[in-house]
Amino acid sequence: EMFRQVGKPLTENESRKNDKEGSIITQGGMPSTEGQIGNIGGITKDEPKESGDVGCIIKRGVIVRHLVLPLGVKNACGVIDYLAETYGENIYISIMNQYTPLFDVPGALRPEQRRRLEPYPELHRKVTKREYDRVIGHCLELGLSSVFVQEDDASGADFIPTWNE
């Protein structure tokens, strides 16, 4: 439904071309922002654009954010397969590695939440680099270029908001 409403991606640069030429020219990849995420656009990741680069501004389009979970490579690849088959390069995909296990974070879980998580030890750890790289590798195998990746570990207690303050 979101794709139906907004259509193909449009960046600030493409919007300016559209104003001048009367048609949208979709470029082959997604510019990265502030060095936090990068376009895989082939085998190597593009260097981050300067924050003032107007190519970094998405004016319209859909970004599907997918959180990779521990032992979730097969699931993540299935999601990417579906998105690639259904939308191709008409959407952006953000592959996130920021899953933060709360089981060992003091005060993060109420006792009943802790009890519910105990039977699932696979959720007591972060996503490994190998798992995340396998998902990114799958995107490369499919030839996708409009994909965001997180370059560094983006998980941990420091990333959890303090909700009770």
Backbone hydrogen bonds, N-H to C=O, Kabsch-Sander energy under -0.5 kcal/mol:
donor,donor_aa,acceptor,acceptor_aa,energy
5,Q,1,E,-1.9
6,V,2,M,-2.2
7,G,3,F,-2.9
10,L,60,R,-2.8
12,E,54,V,-0.6
12,E,57,I,-2.3
15,S,11,T,-2.6
16,R,12,E,-2.1
17,K,13,N,-2.0
18,N,14,E,-2.5
19,D,15,S,-2.1
20,K,16,R,-1.7
21,E,17,K,-3.5
22,G,18,N,-2.2
26,T,24,I,-0.7
27,Q,25,I,-0.6
30,M,145,S,-0.7
36,Q,33,T,-2.0
37,I,33,T,-0.8
38,G,149,V,-1.3
40,I,147,V,-1.2
41,G,145,S,-1.0
42,G,144,L,-0.6
46,D,39,N,-2.0
49,K,32,S,-0.5
53,D,50,E,-1.9
56,C,53,D,-2.1
57,I,54,V,-1.6
58,I,56,C,-0.7
59,K,10,L,-2.7
59,K,57,I,-0.6
60,R,10,L,-1.8
64,V,62,V,-0.5
64,V,92,Y,-2.8
65,R,63,I,-0.6
66,H,64,V,-0.6
66,H,94,S,-3.4
67,L,65,R,-0.5
68,V,66,H,-0.6
68,V,96,M,-2.5
72,G,69,L,-2.3
76,A,72,G,-2.8
77,C,73,V,-2.8
78,G,74,K,-1.9
79,V,75,N,-2.3
80,I,76,A,-2.4
81,D,77,C,-2.6
82,Y,78,G,-2.3
83,L,79,V,-2.5
84,A,80,I,-2.9
85,E,81,D,-2.7
86,T,82,Y,-2.6
87,Y,83,L,-3.0
88,G,83,L,-0.9
88,G,84,A,-1.1
90,N,87,Y,-2.3
91,I,88,G,-0.6
92,Y,62,V,-2.7
93,I,146,S,-2.1
94,S,64,V,-3.3
95,I,93,I,-0.6
95,I,148,F,-2.4
96,M,66,H,-3.1
96,M,94,S,-0.7
105,V,102,L,-1.5
108,A,105,V,-2.2
113,Q,110,R,-0.6
114,R,110,R,-2.4
115,R,111,P,-2.2
116,R,112,E,-1.7
117,L,113,Q,-1.6
118,E,114,R,-1.5
120,Y,117,L,-2.4
123,L,120,Y,-2.0
124,H,121,P,-2.0
125,R,122,E,-0.6
132,Y,128,T,-2.4
133,D,129,K,-3.0
134,R,130,R,-2.0
135,V,131,E,-1.6
136,I,132,Y,-2.3
137,G,133,D,-2.8
138,H,134,R,-1.7
139,C,135,V,-1.7
140,L,136,I,-2.0
141,E,137,G,-2.6
142,L,138,H,-1.8
143,G,139,C,-0.5
143,G,140,L,-1.2
144,L,139,C,-2.2
147,V,145,S,-1.1
148,F,93,I,-3.5
149,V,38,G,-1.1
150,Q,95,I,-0.7
151,E,36,Q,-0.9
151,E,149,V,-0.6
159,F,156,G,-1.8
160,I,157,A,-1.4
163,W,161,P,-1.1
165,E,162,T,-0.9
